[in-house]
């Protein structure tokens, strides 16, 4: 028999017309299942497995047939608002009470004109260097590597950092991961450029090749910036944004 975990916020309490009581909404937050950075959940509508990033908010619905059902309550993925489930033993492990913190602030400062450097992974490349500051730390990043006029370094401005949208496992990062003992290299943070709306196809991510992104060339700093950004959300935005990106030349 199904065990009800959550009903509507307000429900009829007796036969008297208009009489209601308040039922508590049980809110949880996702944890990653492994060092890829994602948690696979089953959509109720299709039975398809989809990936949620860490700290996605969910609200519990019920436990039935050994599975825990919940609503994906926020986030930047296309699955926000849908009902999904986990095996109940996995729900106990990967749905937690730990909430997000307030918004992140990441600052980027250009460092000189583009200059050549030799990467042990990507060879000799013309890089637009910059220094990133975040959470009391600094790191070396590249803002562009491809110079065929299709890509340009991110412009100065006050941009917004969005919550992760989907896995970027299609882009090989295994070498970086092994070299610096990194986690969650498939998790990229989209950038919404100032004056635009939504994902600009620029990201904060790890690597030595940048297509106009903020790319963490200093591999050892990736874990720190990932941990900082993934646990942050801008309040009142439905979990779509994690903070601000301030860029200056």
C-alpha positions, 0 to 999 in steps of 0.5 A, spaced: 500 500 500 502 506 498 504 511 504 502 518 503 508 523 504 505 529 502 498 532 500 496 538 498 498 544 502 491 545 504 486 540 505 479 538 507 479 537 514 472 535 515 465 535 512 464 542 514 464 546 508 470 550 507 474 547 513 481 546 511 487 544 515 495 545 513 499 539 511 507 540 511 510 540 505 517 536 506 522 539 502 529 535 500 535 537 496 539 532 491 546 530 492 550 527 487 550 520 486 558 519 484 563 524 482 560 525 475 556 530 479 549 528 477 543 524 480 539 520 475 531 520 477 526 516 473 520 521 470 513 519 472 510 521 465 515 517 461 519 512 465 525 515 462 532 516 467 534 524 467 539 527 470 539 532 476 545 537 479 546 537 486 542 542 490 536 541 486 529 542 490 524 537 490 518 536 494 516 529 496 509 526 494 509 519 496 512 512 497 509 506 493 512 500 491 519 501 494 520 508 490 519 515 493 516 520 488 517 527 488 516 533 484 522 537 481 521 543 484 526 548 481 532 548 477 535 550 470 533 543 467 527 542 462 524 537 468 523 542 473 515 541 475 515 534 473 514 528 478 520 523 478 522 518 483 528 514 486 528 507 489 526 509 496 533 506 499 537 511 494 532 517 496 534 516 503 541 517 501 541 522 496 535 526 498 537 531 504 535 536 508 541 541 506 539 547 503 542 552 498 546 558 501 545 565 498 548 568 491 555 567 489 559 572 486 565 571 481 569 576 478 574 576 472 579 580 470 583 580 463 590 579 464 594 582 458 593 581 450 592 574 448 598 570 448 601 563 446 602 557 451 603 550 450 598 545 454 600 538 455 593 536 453 591 541 447 598 543 445 600 550 443 594 555 443 593 562 443 589 564 450 586 570 452 588 569 460 584 572 466 584 572 473 578 569 477 576 571 484 571 567 488 570 566 495 576 568 497 580 565 492 583 566 485 585 562 479 587 562 472 582 562 467 582 562 459 577 566 456 578 564 449 582 559 445 578 559 438 580 565 433 576 563 427 571 569 428 566 564 431 568 565 438 570 571 442 572 572 449 566 574 454 565 582 454 566 586 460 559 587 464 555 584 470 552 577 467 549 572 471 551 565 472 545 560 471 544 553 475 547 547 471 542 545 465 545 538 463 551 533 463 556 535 458 559 528 458 560 529 451 566 534 451 572 529 454 575 531 460 577 525 463 585 527 462 583 533 466 580 529 472 585 524 472 591 529 472 588 533 478 583 529 482 577 533 480 570 531 481 564 534 477 567 536 470 561 534 466 557 539 470 558 546 467 554 553 469 551 557 463 552 564 463 547 569 461 550 575 458 548 582 460 542 585 456 540 578 454 535 572 457 537 565 458 543 561 456 548 564 452 552 558 450 558 560 454 559 557 461 564 556 467 567 550 466 574 546 467 579 545 461 584 548 456 580 550 450 575 555 451 570 557 446 568 564 449 567 561 456 570 562 463 574 556 462 578 554 469 585 552 466 588 552 473 585 545 474 587 544 481 582 550 483 576 547 479 573 543 485 573 549 489 569 553 484 564 547 483 563 546 490 562 554 491 557 555 485 553 548 486 551 550 493 548 557 491 542 560 489 539 567 487 533 567 492 526 568 488 528 565 481 526 558 482 533 555 482 535 558 475 541 562 478 547 561 482 550 568 482 553 574 478 559 574 474 563 581 474 567 581 468 572 587 467 578 588 462 
